[in-house]
Amino acid sequence: MDMKKTNIIRIGDFKATGKIVNAALAVLKSNRITEGEVTSEFEHEFAGISGKRYNVAVNSGTSALISALDALKFKYGVNTDSQVITTPVTYIADANAIIHSRLTPTFVDIDIPSLLITPDKIKEKIDDTVDNTCESISGILPVHLFGQMCNMSEINSIAKENSLFVLEDAAQAHGSTVDGDIAGSFGDISIFSFYVAHNMVAGEMGVVSSDYQSIIKYVKSIKSNGRVCTCDVCKRSEGKCPYQDKVQDPRFTHQYIGYNFKTTDLISSIALAQIKDLDKIITKRENNVRFLNYKIEDITHIFHLPKLPKRGDKISYLAYPMVLKQEYSDSVNIAKFRHELEQNGIETRPIFPSIPTRQPAYRKFKNAYYELLPNAEYVSDNGLYIGCHQYLSQDDLDRIVKTVDKILLHGGVLN
């Protein structure tokens, strides 16, 4: 196929609508593009999506993770090198953030087909750690992968029983709900990301959310190089600075060793312009997944496909994951399947490789996790995902169905 004449069906996409363009232009015309009133407005409005009272914008989802973990350490007096239970199948930022916060990632295996860590695996790890008197476990970091939510009610119960914090990674799940409870509303603290492939897009941006103002104050300080000032909007020029008489200039007085994780009003304006459209975005993605599941029904005996939400729930799908069923792992060449999709203009990605066993940066963990993460290893070799975003046309969806059918039945992929 001539790729120059074929539109590529991408994993994610972004369209600069009139609303987004006007919002960005307004910031540019104001001559104030650094973090200010637009970012504060976004943080206030985002409470309706995060389910948390306080929300702090930062420059990326990774920065959100690091800020949240550092804030939890300050708040709860978490010991350096203590363990945080998390998933081996996610973007590497989760494990990296744990390391950067001077903690230790502890991985438990995932479930297939959900691709999520489960309460029973978490409980098993905690029990094993207690029995073997290993280093202490301080928290749990579940990830709502591809918009599907972990069982947060049970995870929270386990955390409470064992005095652990919960950092909820909702980076890929803006607006997902279970029984009326929204992704991000469960943990002591939660994070979101606005990377270009995500459900809400701002290029690069993140949010840290919590109902605890004491935790949020740490986040605000950490993201600004640890400075004393944690006000939403600086009132110093109006003579209303609450710190002015207590310390030297609070903008240049630093109580912690932090980072420059601040975002800009320009980026915040792009995210703010999408908040009221999130329900439409979720509905379109759900409809796309429903259509694909229905139309490629003939291959449901070959692949695990995304589950559909229960009545009244929402799944804010990041993408459309496909995992080979065990009985077909020797019959389908998944690498060739991905290659053929790409050759036909359908962008793909492998399911995230198992972090402790497949990522070179984590090679020192490999022996410790040998044969302990069979499901994570399996999906590393036997899974992929494609796009299901709101910008796909009916022609795009029809082309996906036709191409998948052609490759599997006539492309030499299925033995």
N, C-alpha and C positions, 0 to 999 in steps of 0.2 A: 504493500500500500504506500502511496506517495504521501508521506507525513506533511509535506509542505501544503498539500491541498486538503488536509484533514484537520479539523479542530480537535485539539487535545482535550479530553474530558479529565479535568484535574481533580486531585484529592480535595483541594479547597480552592476558593476563589474570592475575589473582592471586586465590588463594583462601586465606584464613587458616585452615589446617587446625588440628586440635587440637594437633598437635605444635608448630606455629609459635606459636600462642596461648600455650601453656604455657611455651615458651622465652622469649617476650617478657615474660610475667607474672613469671617468675623473676627477670629482670633488674630489672623495676620494683620488685618486693618487696625486692630487695637494697639499694635506695636508692643504687645506683651505676650510672648510665646512661652516663657518659662512657667513653672508651676504656680498657679494662682487661683483666681475665682472660678474659672471654668473647671479646673480639677476638683475644687471643693464641691461644686454643683454636681459633678459626676459622682463623687464619693457619696453624696447625700442620696442621689437618685438610685445608686446601685444597691442600696439597702433592700429595695423591693425585689432584687434578683438574688442576692446572697442570703437573705433571711436573717442577716445580722445587723445589729444597730449601728456599729461603727465599721467604716470601710476606708482603707488607705491605699491610694494608687501608688504604684512603683513602676519601674521601667521595664520589667519583664516578669514572667511567671517564675523563673529561677530566683530572681531577687526577692519575690514574694515568699518563696519557700525558705530562703536563708533568713530573711527578716523575721518570719514567723517562728522558726526554730530558735533563733537567738533570743527572741522575746520570751518564748516559753522557758528557756534556760534561766533568764533573769527572774522571771515571775515565780517559778517553782523551785529554784535552786538546784537545777539538774546538774549532775556531775559530768564533767568532761569524760568522754569515751563510753558513757552509758549507751545502751542499745535502744534503737528505734525500729520497731517491727514494720516492715513495708513489703511491697511487691517486687518481684524480680522482672516483671513484664510491664514496663512503662518506659516513657522517655527518661533518659539517664539523669535528668535534672534532679529528680527526687533523691536518688542516692548521692549525687554530687553535693546537694545542699546539706544533707546529713553530715557528710565528711567535712565540708567547709565550716559547719557549726561545731566541729570538734566532737561529734558524736559517732556512733558506730551503726551502720545499717545492718539489720538482721532480716534475712529474707525468708518468707514462707511461700509455699507453692500455691499456684492459682487453681481455680476451677475451670474446667472445660464443659460447656461452651462459653460461660460468661466472661472468662479471662480475668476474673477478679479474685483477690484474696478473700477468704471466708472466715467467719468467726471460729469454726472448729479448728482450722489450721493455726489461727492466732492463739487460741486457748492451749493447743498442743505445745506450741513453742514456749509459752509462758510456763506451763507445767514442767517441761523439760529443763528449762533454765533454773527454776526453783529447785528441782530435784538434784541438779548437778552443781548447785551453788555457783553458777557462773556470774559474770559481771551483771550488774542490775539492768533491768529494762525500765526505761523512763517513759516511753510513749509508743503510739501506734500512728502510722501514716498510711491510711488507705487511699487508693486512687480510683476515681470513677472513670474507668477507661472507656473511651469511645462514647461517653455520655451515659453508659449504664452504671447504676449506682450500687455500691457495696451495701451489705446489710448493716446499716449504721446503727440501728436500734440495738442489735446484739453486740456490735463492736463497742458501742458506748457503755453497755452494761458490763462487759469484760473490763473495760478501762476503769470504770468506777470501782469494781470489785478489787482491782489490783493497784489503785491509786496511780493510774497512768494518764498522761495527757493524750488528746486526740487532735492531730493536725489533719484536716480533711482536704485532700487535693481534688478540687472540683474544676481544674483547669480546662477539662474537656466536656464539662457538663452544665454549662450555664442554663438554668431553668428546668433541668430534669427534676421530676418529683416522684415520690413513692408515698402513697396514702396521704397525699396532701402536704407532705413535708418536702421542702426544696433542697436540692443539692447545695452544700455549703452551710446549711443551718444547724448541723449536728455537732461539729467538733468544738473544742475550746477555741479553736482558731481554724480558719479555712483560707484557701487561696484559689485564685482564678487567673487565667492567662488569656491574652488577646492576640496571640500569634496569628499569622495570616491564614493558617489552615483551620483555625478554631471557629466556634459557633458565632462568636462576636469578634470582630477583627479590628485591630488598630495598628497592625504592623508589628510592634513590640510593645507590650504593656502587661502589667499584672496588678492584682488587688489582693490585699490581706484584709480579712473580715473577722470580727469577733464581737461578742456581746459584752466583753470585759474591757472597760475603759483603761484599766491598769495595764493590760497587755498591749492595747493599741498605743498607749503612750510610749512604751518601749519601741514598738515598730516605727513610730514617727521619728523617734530619736535615732534609731539604728539606720534608717534610710537616708538620714541627713548627716552622715559622718559622726553620729553620736552626740549631736549638739543638744543643749539644754532646752531650747525652744521647741515646743511640740504643738503650737497653735495651728488651727486649721488655716487661717489666713492671718498674715502678719498685720497687727494694728499699731505697730511701733510709730509710724508716721502720724498717727492720730493721738499719740500720747497715752495709749491704752495697753501697753505691754505689761503683762503680769509679772515678768521676771526682771524688769529694768532696775528696780531698787534693791534686788536681792543678790544679783551677780553682776559681773562685768558684762559687756554687750553679749546677750544670750545667743546671738547668731554666730559668735566666735568663741563660745564657751562650751567645751565638749566633756560630757560625763561618761561616755562609753567610746570604745573603739568601734566605729561603725563603717558605713559605706556611703558612696553617692549613688543611691538607688532612685533618685527623684525622676519623675516623668516631666512632661511638658503640657501646657494648656492646648497646644496644637494637637497632640496625640489624644488627650482627654476629650477634645471636641469631637473627634471621629467616633470614639466609643460612646459618648453621650448621645450622639445622633441616632444610635442604633437601639437604645434601651427600649423605647416604645414599640420597636419592631420585633422584639425577641419572640413573642408568641407566634407571630407569622413565620419567623425563621424556623422555629421548632416544628410547627405544623407542616411546613413544606418538606422538611427533612424526614419527618415521620411518614408522610405520604410517599416520598420517594423510596424509603425502605420497604414500606408495605407493597408498593408496586413491584419492586425488584424481587421481593420474597415470593410474591404470587406468580410472577411471570417466569421465574427460573425454578419453579416448583419441581421440575423434572430432575434437578440435581440435588434436591434436599437429602437424598440418600447418600450423596457423596460428600457434601459440605455441611458443617454447622453454620447456619446463617444467623443474623442478628435476631434476637427475640423482639417481639412487638410489645408495647406497653399495655398493662392492664387498663381496663376501663377507668377513667378518671386520673390515670397517671400520665406522665410525660417522659419521653426519652429524647434528650437533645443530642441526637446522634452527631458525633464528630465525623464519622466515616462509616463505611460498610465493610465490616470484617468478615472474612470467609476462612474457616479452619477445616481442613480435611478430616473426615471421620477416620478413626483408627483403622478400620477394615479396608480403607482405600489408600493408606499411606504408601503401600508398595505398588499401587496401580496407577497413581497419578503423579506425573513429574511436575511438582509445584513450581520449580524454577522455570521450566519451559512454559507452563501456563502463564506465569507473570510476564515472561518475555513476549509471548504471543499477544497478550493484552496490550503491552506497551507498543508493539509493532502495529497494532490496530488503533492506536491513538487513545488508549485508556490508561492513564497514569496509575501506577500501583506502588505500594510500599509493603515490605515484609512486616509481619507482626513484630513488635519490638523484641530484639534478641534478649535472652535471659542475662541480666546484668552481671551477676557474679560468675557465670560460667561461659559467657560469650563475648563480653566486652574486654578488650585489651587493657583498658585503664584499671580494671578490677581483677587482674590476673592473680593477685595475691589471695583472692577469695576462692579461686577455682577449686582447689583441692578440698577445702572445708565443705564445699557444697556438692561434691561429687555424688551423683545418683540421688540427691535429696530433693531435686526439683524436676521430676520427670515431666509434669505437665508444661512447665515453663520451657523446658528443652524441646518438647514435642511441638509446641506452637511456633517456636523459633524456626523450625524446619518445615512446618506444614501449614503455615497460615499466611494470609496477605490481606490487605484492605484496599478498597477503591473509594471514589468519592460518592457522596449522596447529598451534597450541599444544595442550598436553596436556589442557586443560579442554574442548575441543570434544567434543560428544556425537555419536553416530551420526546423530541428527536434524540436527545442524548440518552435518555433512559431506554428508548427502543433499541438504540445502537448497542448499549451495554448488553441487553438481553440477547440480541442477535449474535453478538460477538462471543459471549460466553458459551452459548449453545454451539456455535460453529467450531470453536476451539476444542471444546470437550468431546463433541461427537465426531468431528471430522478433521481435527488438527493433529492427531497423533499423540495427544497428551494422555488420553485414557487408554491404558493397555487392555 
